[in-house]
Amino acid sequence: MKKGRIILISVVAVIIVVVLIIGGKMYMDNKKEQKKLDIEKQSVKVLKKTFADLARVKIERTGYNKMTGSYRMVITMTNKQGNSAHFSYGFVENEDELGSYGIVDENVQKQGTTTTKIRVIFSDESEEDI
């Protein structure tokens, strides 16, 4: 009887540990994804301060460089005239300026400020007006 009880308690303990490990992993993954979305939102606000006449931004992907602490976003940016430019830019958290970016189309990537709300599609496919 004692042996059976010890086995039952051991199995229950193992199940509890496995559930805690899986739950912790899911929590950490969710926290990391939320951090990435917060960084993408920050970068779009700075993008609006850098370029004029924006209508829509689709963030294709975001990468993080542990060495420099910077992010790199690959985006498709569309202006109010419906023209688009596909390019990447660097961004450091809580900065007021973009890092390096290439000029692909000067008609779309026009220097200035966008004061109206724009449609943003984030890397996880969620959407928001910023």
C-alpha positions in Angstrom: 0.0 0.0 0.0 2.8 2.4 0.9 4.6 1.7 -2.4 1.5 2.5 -4.4 1.0 5.8 -2.5 4.6 6.9 -3.1 4.3 6.2 -6.8 1.0 8.2 -7.0 2.6 11.2 -5.2 5.7 11.0 -7.4 3.5 11.0 -10.6 1.4 13.9 -9.4 4.6 15.9 -8.4 6.1 15.3 -11.9 2.9 16.4 -13.6 2.8 19.6 -11.5 6.5 20.4 -12.3 5.9 19.8 -16.0 2.8 22.1 -16.0 4.8 24.8 -14.2 7.6 24.6 -16.7 5.3 24.8 -19.7 3.3 27.7 -18.1 6.5 29.6 -17.3 7.7 29.1 -20.9 4.4 30.4 -22.3 4.5 33.4 -20.0 8.1 34.3 -21.0 7.3 33.9 -24.7 4.2 36.2 -24.3 6.2 38.8 -22.4 8.9 38.8 -25.1 6.3 39.2 -27.9 4.6 42.1 -26.0 8.0 43.8 -25.6 8.6 43.5 -29.4 5.2 45.0 -30.1 5.9 47.9 -27.7 9.2 48.5 -29.5 7.4 48.4 -32.9 4.9 51.0 -31.7 7.7 53.3 -30.4 9.5 53.0 -33.7 6.3 53.9 -35.7 5.8 57.0 -33.7 9.4 58.1 -34.5 8.8 57.1 -38.2 5.9 59.5 -38.2 8.2 62.3 -37.0 10.7 61.4 -39.7 8.5 61.1 -42.9 5.6 63.2 -44.2 2.3 62.1 -45.7 2.3 58.5 -44.3 -0.9 56.5 -44.6 0.1 53.0 -43.8 3.0 51.0 -42.4 3.3 47.2 -42.5 6.1 45.8 -40.3 7.3 42.6 -42.1 9.7 41.5 -39.3 11.7 42.8 -36.4 15.1 41.7 -35.3 17.1 42.4 -32.2 20.9 42.7 -32.0 22.1 41.8 -28.5 25.5 43.3 -29.0 24.3 46.8 -29.8 20.9 46.7 -28.1 19.3 47.9 -31.3 16.4 46.7 -33.3 16.0 46.4 -37.1 12.6 46.6 -38.7 11.8 45.6 -42.3 8.7 47.5 -43.4 6.5 48.5 -46.4 5.5 52.2 -46.0 2.7 53.6 -48.0 2.0 57.4 -48.4 -1.3 59.1 -48.9 -1.0 59.0 -52.7 -0.9 55.1 -52.5 2.8 54.8 -53.4 4.9 52.3 -51.4 8.5 51.8 -50.4 10.0 48.6 -48.9 13.0 49.2 -46.7 14.6 48.6 -43.3 15.6 50.9 -40.5 17.4 50.7 -37.2 15.9 51.8 -33.9 17.0 51.9 -30.3 14.4 51.7 -27.5 13.3 55.1 -26.1 15.2 57.1 -28.8 13.7 60.1 -30.7 15.4 59.3 -34.0 15.6 56.4 -36.3 18.9 54.7 -36.9 20.2 54.1 -40.3 17.8 53.6 -43.2 18.2 53.5 -47.0 16.3 55.8 -49.3 14.4 53.6 -51.8 11.9 56.1 -53.2 12.2 59.9 -52.4 8.6 60.4 -53.3 7.4 58.0 -50.6 10.2 58.7 -48.1 9.7 62.4 -48.0 11.3 64.1 -45.0 8.8 65.8 -42.6 6.2 64.9 -40.1 2.9 63.0 -40.3 0.4 64.4 -37.9 -2.6 62.3 -38.8 -3.2 58.8 -37.6 -1.8 56.0 -39.8 -2.8 52.3 -40.1 0.0 50.1 -38.7 0.1 46.3 -39.3 2.6 44.8 -36.8 4.8 41.8 -37.3 2.3 39.6 -35.5 -0.4 40.7 -38.0 -2.3 42.7 -35.4 -3.4 46.2 -36.5 -3.8 49.6 -34.9 -4.2 53.2 -35.8 -1.3 55.3 -34.4 
